[in-house]
Amino acid sequence: MEIDRDRDLVIERVIRAPRGRVWDAWTDPTLLAAWWVPPPAVARIDVLDPRPGGAIITRMSDDGDTFLAHTDGIFLVVEPVRRLVFTNAITASWHPATPAPVPMTAEIILGEHPEGTDYRAVVRHADAAARARHEELGFFEGWRAVTEALAALAEA
């Protein structure tokens, strides 16, 4: 799919690890919890069912005791070791999310690279205003931080 610069936000980097390791970090609940939120926050993975229609429900905590809702969505596309697409516009119970904090669809693409994995996260929004809101809320800071943590985990 093409990138719509008015509505999409993109993070790209090379992760110096095989695609299988990066895939595992996205699809194993224990591994996902290790990098899914920027530190010092911690993640709890309540449900991770990486199959089309499967749920992704996560929580986050600043103190490790009190966990707040973070992600409640479903996987739309799952192509093993290649691509994951999920959305928070539909909850894990398949109800329209009202309101989703920033309604989005995220496409995670894992490509071959001579040094490991060509990693791309494309986060799509309904319109330019939603994209701008997500960017103002710290999209690049947050997604870059967790992508760095993902890379560190996969490269270790």
Protein Blocks (a to p, Z undefined) as FASTA:
>chain_A
ZZdfklpccddddddbdfklmmmmmmgmklmmmmmpccfbdcddfbdcddehiacddddd
fklmaccdfbdcddfbdcehkbccddfkbcfkopacdddfbacdddddddddfklpacdd
ddddfblklmmmmmmnopmmmmmmmmmmmmmmmmZZ
